[in-house]
Amino acid sequence: MTDNDAPAAIDPVLARYRSSIDNIDAALIHMLAERFRITKAVGSYKADMKLPASDPAREERQIARMRKLAEQAQLDPEFSEKFLRFIIEEVIRHHEQAQDAG
């Protein structure tokens, strides 16, 4: 290994930022996992009760709520909506799978 192949010295400020980002990413994954555990239970319940997999009125209320929260948090509301719509699509897919299995 030559000196040119050695890893660059780690900037301590950048390392602290990256460590914080890594911690936040881990928390996001755990929160999403918990959210999907709950929505899985909702999907099973909906399948048992013969309820539709999707609830468009609820979805739109949630999107409006998330956009408002995003604005309050100084996060781009367009991004928050895209993120939530992605999650909603995945939840609906899981609910449809639960109905097909039931």
Backbone hydrogen bonds, N-H to C=O, Kabsch-Sander energy under -0.5 kcal/mol:
donor,donor_aa,acceptor,acceptor_aa,energy
5,D,2,T,-1.2
6,A,2,T,-0.7
6,A,3,D,-0.7
11,D,9,A,-0.5
15,A,11,D,-2.6
16,R,12,P,-1.9
17,Y,13,V,-2.2
18,R,14,L,-2.8
19,S,15,A,-2.2
20,S,16,R,-2.3
21,I,17,Y,-2.5
22,D,18,R,-2.7
23,N,19,S,-2.2
24,I,20,S,-2.4
25,D,21,I,-2.9
26,A,22,D,-2.1
27,A,23,N,-2.2
28,L,24,I,-2.7
29,I,25,D,-2.2
30,H,26,A,-2.2
31,M,27,A,-2.6
32,L,28,L,-2.8
33,A,29,I,-2.4
34,E,30,H,-2.1
35,R,31,M,-2.5
36,F,32,L,-2.6
37,R,33,A,-1.8
38,I,34,E,-2.0
39,T,35,R,-2.7
40,K,36,F,-1.8
41,A,37,R,-1.5
42,V,38,I,-2.1
43,G,39,T,-2.5
44,S,40,K,-2.3
45,Y,41,A,-2.4
46,K,42,V,-3.1
47,A,43,G,-2.4
48,D,44,S,-2.5
49,M,45,Y,-2.5
50,K,46,K,-0.5
50,K,47,A,-0.9
51,L,46,K,-2.9
59,E,55,D,-2.5
60,E,56,P,-2.3
61,R,57,A,-2.1
62,Q,58,R,-2.6
63,I,59,E,-2.4
64,A,60,E,-2.4
65,R,61,R,-2.4
66,M,62,Q,-2.8
67,R,63,I,-2.5
68,K,64,A,-2.1
69,L,65,R,-2.4
70,A,66,M,-2.7
71,E,67,R,-2.4
72,Q,68,K,-2.3
73,A,69,L,-2.0
74,Q,71,E,-1.2
75,L,70,A,-3.3
80,S,76,D,-2.1
81,E,77,P,-2.3
82,K,78,E,-2.4
83,F,79,F,-2.7
84,L,80,S,-2.6
85,R,81,E,-2.9
86,F,82,K,-2.1
87,I,83,F,-2.0
88,I,84,L,-3.1
89,E,85,R,-2.6
90,E,86,F,-1.8
91,V,87,I,-2.6
92,I,88,I,-2.8
93,R,89,E,-2.1
94,H,90,E,-2.2
95,H,91,V,-2.6
96,E,92,I,-2.7
97,Q,93,R,-2.0
98,A,94,H,-2.1
99,Q,95,H,-2.1
100,D,96,E,-2.4
101,A,97,Q,-2.1
102,G,98,A,-1.5
